[in-house]
Amino acid sequence: MRFLHVFRKSLLEQRRDILMLSLTLVFAPLFVYLYWMFFPGGSTTFDVLVQNKDIPVQRSDGAIHSGGEDVVEALHTITYANGKSILNVLFVSDREEGDERLRDHEAEVLLIIPEDFSSTLIARLQGSVVDSASITIVGDLTNPYYALAAVMVGSAVDEYGQLILGQQRPIEYTEIPLGASAARSEFDLYVPGLMIFAVIMLIFLASMAVAREVEAGTLRRLQLTPMRSFDFLAGVSAALIVVAIAQVLLTFLAAQSLGFQSQGPLWVAILVGILTSFSIIGAGMVVASLSKSVSQAFVIANFPLALFMFFTNAVFPIQKIPLFTLGGRTIGLWDFLPPTHAVVALNKVLNLGAGLADVVYELSALVILSVLYFAMGVWLFNRVHMKRA
């Protein structure tokens, strides 16, 4: 009977803390839905940029041969068993546009088909002694999806060449790494994500620092003064930003001690870290507003932490889920999580040698999202704690 009394008492206590109970119950099911969105249909589609410069030629029988268009059609034939395309073909007008979209991780591979592609194939088909037809594949070797996409592209082109000429590997490839990506080691690829992960961990300090003041009753005493909630949170945030800068520097120095070398200016990477910290602190304020104690803040902070870790490329690469296009850029579902832009920006700076001008879009997105997250944290904190104190 004593067991039943304890059991009933424990159930009642769980019901009293309905927020913690609800978060615990919905967390895993929520991730099930998120992963279903991440892996729609159970398959991954790779974006391939194509710059088709090929000039069609007339064959001896009078028919027009367009090898470039045939290659594009061959790319569409690479499908999963369920018929879904593996490669999503997107066209670009020039190499500069393609490189920019590769740096922004809007695609995995850029395929360049030269002007003489069709004429070379037809000449070889007619028995003329000419060099092999060639294509160029450009990619960011730090992008984990590049190798898979490049293999798929190469397979499609090879099958087309064998169909036309009846030879094994009749088409030559030239691979051009994007920026300094060819010189990077596997360890180097993870450093940008690790630096952002260090900033993400700030959510514990942000939420617990504010919750500590709430639990200790400090806010009740502070409310007797002219201090506003913004003043209080700005002071706490300033201290946390100092911690964020230290986190970024220490993480970078640790990586450097193991042989990592930044290809771009370190101060830009620090700027990215500072802007990211504003949004993380804002998320921490939201957590603190929902918490009555330090221990509760610690538990609740794990939920946004998991979103920031697993859905922003900080821990492992994820595919973009497009929502809409704005100003020529595709906005994805995870783009509303600030670390998503931070990881892209740091990869550009640290691994591709980009400068400030090359990460303006990512910095702008970080500024907008950080302001929104921080404003939401201040508003909710003022509504929940400062009005109640």
C-alpha positions in Angstrom: 0.0 0.0 0.0 2.9 2.4 0.8 4.1 1.8 -2.8 0.7 2.9 -4.2 0.8 6.0 -2.0 4.2 6.9 -3.3 3.2 6.1 -6.8 0.1 8.4 -6.6 2.1 11.2 -5.0 4.7 11.0 -7.7 2.1 11.2 -10.4 0.5 14.3 -8.8 3.9 16.0 -8.6 4.6 15.3 -12.3 1.2 16.9 -13.1 2.0 20.0 -11.1 5.0 20.7 -13.4 3.1 20.4 -16.6 5.7 22.2 -18.7 8.5 19.7 -17.9 6.2 16.8 -18.3 4.9 18.0 -21.7 8.4 18.7 -23.0 9.6 15.3 -22.0 6.6 13.6 -23.6 6.7 15.5 -26.9 10.5 15.8 -27.4 11.1 12.4 -29.1 7.9 12.4 -31.2 8.8 15.9 -32.4 12.1 14.7 -33.6 10.4 11.9 -35.4 8.4 14.4 -37.4 11.4 16.6 -38.0 13.5 13.7 -39.3 10.5 12.7 -41.5 10.7 16.3 -43.0 14.5 16.0 -43.2 14.3 12.7 -45.1 11.2 13.2 -47.3 10.3 9.9 -49.0 13.3 8.3 -47.5 15.8 9.6 -50.1 18.2 12.4 -50.6 18.3 14.7 -53.6 21.6 16.3 -54.7 21.6 19.7 -56.5 23.8 19.8 -59.6 24.6 23.0 -61.3 25.1 22.8 -65.1 26.8 25.4 -67.3 26.1 24.0 -70.7 28.4 25.8 -73.2 28.1 23.0 -75.8 27.4 24.0 -79.4 25.2 21.4 -81.2 26.6 20.0 -84.5 25.0 18.5 -87.6 25.8 14.8 -88.2 26.5 13.3 -91.6 22.8 12.1 -91.8 21.6 15.7 -91.3 20.4 15.2 -87.8 21.4 17.7 -85.1 23.5 16.3 -82.2 23.4 18.2 -78.9 25.7 16.3 -76.5 25.2 18.9 -73.8 21.4 18.4 -73.7 21.8 14.7 -73.8 24.1 14.8 -70.8 21.5 16.8 -68.9 18.9 14.2 -69.8 21.2 11.5 -68.6 21.5 13.2 -65.3 17.7 13.0 -64.9 17.8 9.2 -65.5 19.7 8.6 -62.2 16.9 7.7 -59.9 16.1 5.7 -56.7 14.2 2.4 -56.9 11.0 4.3 -56.3 11.6 6.4 -59.4 12.5 9.6 -57.5 15.4 11.6 -59.1 18.7 11.5 -57.2 20.0 14.6 -59.0 18.2 17.9 -59.2 19.6 19.8 -62.2 19.9 23.6 -62.0 21.4 25.8 -64.8 23.8 28.6 -64.3 24.9 31.2 -66.9 28.6 31.4 -65.9 31.3 29.9 -63.7 31.2 32.8 -61.2 27.5 32.2 -60.5 28.2 28.5 -60.1 31.1 29.1 -57.7 29.1 31.5 -55.6 26.2 29.0 -55.2 28.7 26.2 -54.3 30.1 28.4 -51.6 26.6 29.1 -50.3 26.0 25.3 -50.2 23.0 25.8 -52.6 24.4 22.9 -54.7 26.9 20.1 -54.4 28.5 20.0 -57.9 29.0 22.3 -60.8 29.2 20.5 -64.2 30.8 22.5 -67.0 30.2 21.2 -70.5 32.6 22.8 -73.0 31.8 24.3 -76.4 33.4 21.5 -78.4 31.7 18.6 -76.5 29.3 17.6 -79.3 31.8 18.1 -82.1 34.4 16.0 -80.4 32.0 13.1 -79.8 30.8 13.2 -83.4 34.4 13.3 -84.7 35.4 10.3 -82.7 32.2 8.5 -83.7 33.2 9.0 -87.4 36.6 7.6 -86.7 38.6 10.8 -86.7 41.7 10.9 -84.4 40.9 13.6 -81.9 41.3 14.1 -78.2 38.7 12.6 -75.9 35.7 14.7 -75.1 36.1 16.3 -71.6 33.9 17.9 -69.0 34.8 19.8 -65.9 33.5 19.1 -62.4 33.8 21.8 -59.8 33.0 21.3 -56.1 33.7 22.3 -52.5 35.6 19.3 -51.2 34.7 20.4 -47.7 31.0 19.7 -48.5 30.3 16.1 -47.3 27.8 15.6 -50.1 30.2 16.6 -52.8 31.8 13.2 -53.3 28.4 11.4 -53.5 27.0 13.9 -56.0 30.2 13.9 -58.1 30.1 10.1 -58.4 26.5 10.2 -59.5 27.3 12.9 -62.1 30.3 10.9 -63.4 28.2 7.7 -63.6 25.5 9.5 -65.7 28.1 11.0 -68.1 29.9 7.7 -68.4 26.7 5.8 -69.3 25.9 8.4 -72.0 29.4 8.3 -73.5 29.3 4.5 -73.6 25.9 4.6 -75.3 27.2 7.0 -78.0 30.7 5.6 -78.7 30.5 2.1 -77.3 33.7 2.5 -75.3 34.6 2.3 -71.6 35.1 5.8 -70.1 35.3 7.7 -73.4 34.9 11.1 -71.7 37.7 12.6 -69.6 37.1 14.6 -66.4 38.8 17.6 -64.9 38.1 18.1 -61.2 38.6 21.7 -59.9 38.3 22.1 -56.1 36.5 25.2 -55.0 38.9 27.7 -53.2 41.3 26.0 -50.9 39.0 23.1 -50.2 41.4 20.5 -51.7 44.1 21.3 -49.1 41.8 20.7 -46.1 41.9 17.5 -44.0 38.9 15.6 -42.7 39.5 17.2 -39.3 39.5 20.7 -40.8 36.0 20.1 -42.1 34.6 19.8 -38.6 36.3 22.8 -37.0 33.6 25.4 -38.1 30.8 23.3 -36.7 32.8 22.8 -33.4 33.3 26.5 -33.0 29.6 27.2 -33.4 28.8 24.3 -31.1 30.9 26.0 -28.5 28.8 29.1 -28.8 25.6 27.0 -28.7 26.6 25.7 -25.3 26.2 29.2 -24.1 22.5 28.6 -23.8 23.0 26.8 -20.5 24.9 29.8 -19.0 22.4 32.3 -20.4 19.3 30.5 -19.1 20.8 29.5 -15.7 22.3 32.9 -15.0 18.9 34.6 -15.3 17.0 31.7 -13.6 19.5 32.0 -10.7 18.4 35.6 -10.1 14.8 34.6 -10.3 15.2 31.7 -7.8 17.2 33.8 -5.4 14.6 36.6 -5.3 17.1 39.2 -6.6 14.6 40.4 -9.2 12.2 41.4 -6.4 14.8 43.7 -4.9 15.9 45.0 -8.3 12.3 45.9 -9.2 12.4 48.5 -6.4 14.9 50.4 -8.4 14.4 52.2 -11.7 16.0 49.3 -13.6 14.1 47.9 -16.6 14.2 44.3 -17.8 16.2 45.4 -20.8 18.9 46.9 -18.5 19.1 43.7 -16.5 19.3 41.4 -19.5 21.7 43.7 -21.4 24.1 43.6 -18.5 23.9 39.8 -18.2 24.3 39.5 -22.0 27.4 41.7 -22.1 29.1 39.3 -19.7 28.0 36.3 -21.7 29.3 37.8 -24.9 32.8 38.0 -23.3 32.4 34.3 -22.5 31.4 33.6 -26.1 34.5 35.4 -27.5 36.6 33.3 -25.2 34.9 30.1 -26.3 35.5 30.9 -30.0 39.2 31.8 -29.4 39.9 28.8 -27.2 38.2 26.4 -29.6 40.2 27.9 -32.5 43.5 27.7 -30.5 42.7 24.1 -29.7 42.2 23.3 -33.3 45.3 25.3 -34.3 47.4 23.3 -31.8 46.4 20.2 -33.7 47.4 21.6 -37.1 44.4 23.5 -38.2 45.1 26.7 -40.2 42.5 29.3 -41.1 42.3 30.3 -44.7 40.5 33.5 -44.0 40.8 36.3 -41.4 40.2 35.2 -37.8 38.5 38.4 -36.9 35.6 37.7 -39.3 35.2 34.3 -37.6 35.0 36.0 -34.2 32.4 38.4 -35.5 30.3 35.5 -36.6 30.6 34.0 -33.2 29.6 37.2 -31.5 26.5 37.6 -33.7 25.5 34.0 -33.1 25.9 34.4 -29.3 23.2 37.1 -29.3 20.7 34.7 -30.7 21.7 31.9 -28.4 21.5 34.3 -25.4 18.0 35.3 -26.6 17.0 31.7 -26.7 18.4 31.3 -23.2 16.2 34.2 -22.0 13.2 32.4 -23.4 14.2 29.3 -21.5 14.7 31.4 -18.3 11.3 33.0 -18.7 9.7 29.5 -18.7 11.8 28.4 -15.7 11.2 28.8 -11.9 14.6 27.4 -10.8 18.1 26.9 -12.1 17.6 23.1 -12.3 14.5 23.6 -14.4 16.3 26.0 -16.7 19.1 23.4 -17.2 16.6 20.7 -18.2 14.5 23.0 -20.5 17.6 24.4 -22.2 18.4 20.9 -23.6 15.4 21.2 -26.0 16.6 24.2 -28.0 20.1 22.9 -27.6 19.2 19.8 -29.5 17.5 21.8 -32.3 20.6 24.0 -32.7 22.9 21.0 -32.6 21.3 18.6 -35.0 19.5 20.8 -37.5 22.1 23.5 -38.3 25.0 21.5 -39.8 26.9 22.1 -36.5 27.2 18.4 -35.7 26.5 16.6 -39.0 25.4 17.7 -42.5 21.8 17.9 -43.3 19.9 18.6 -46.5 18.1 21.9 -47.0 14.3 21.8 -47.0 13.3 24.7 -49.3 10.3 26.8 -48.3 10.4 29.8 -50.6 12.7 32.1 -52.7 13.6 35.6 -51.6 15.9 37.9 -53.5 17.2 35.0 -55.6 18.0 32.9 -52.6 16.3 29.8 -51.5 15.1 30.0 -47.9 15.0 26.7 -46.1 13.3 25.5 -43.0 16.5 25.4 -40.9 17.4 28.9 -42.0 15.3 30.2 -39.2 17.9 28.7 -36.8 20.8 31.2 -36.5 23.6 28.6 -36.2 22.7 27.4 -39.7 24.1 30.6 -41.2 27.0 30.7 -38.8 28.3 27.3 -39.8 28.1 28.3 -43.5 29.9 31.6 -42.8 32.7 30.0 -40.8 33.2 27.3 -43.4 33.6 30.0 -46.0 36.1 31.9 -43.9 38.1 29.1 -42.3 38.2 26.5 -45.1 37.6 28.5 -48.3 39.5 31.7 -47.5 36.5 34.0 -47.8 36.6 37.5 -46.4 34.0 39.8 -44.9 32.5 40.7 -48.3 31.9 37.0 -49.0 29.7 36.4 -46.0 27.6 39.5 -46.0 24.4 37.5 -46.6 25.1 35.1 -43.7 26.0 38.0 -41.4 22.9 39.9 -42.4 20.8 36.8 -41.6 22.5 36.4 -38.3 21.9 40.1 -37.4 18.1 39.8 -38.2 17.6 36.5 -36.4 19.7 37.6 -33.4 17.6 40.7 -33.0 14.4 38.7 -33.2 15.6 36.0 -30.8 16.9 38.6 -28.3 13.8 40.8 -28.5 11.6 37.7 -28.0 13.7 36.8 -24.9 13.4 40.3 -23.4 9.7 40.6 -24.1 8.9 37.2 -22.6 11.1 37.7 -19.6 9.5 41.1 -18.9 6.1 39.6 -19.3 6.7 36.6 -17.0 9.1 37.7 -14.4 9.3 41.5 -14.2 5.5 41.9 -14.1 5.2 39.2 -11.6 8.1 40.2 -9.3 
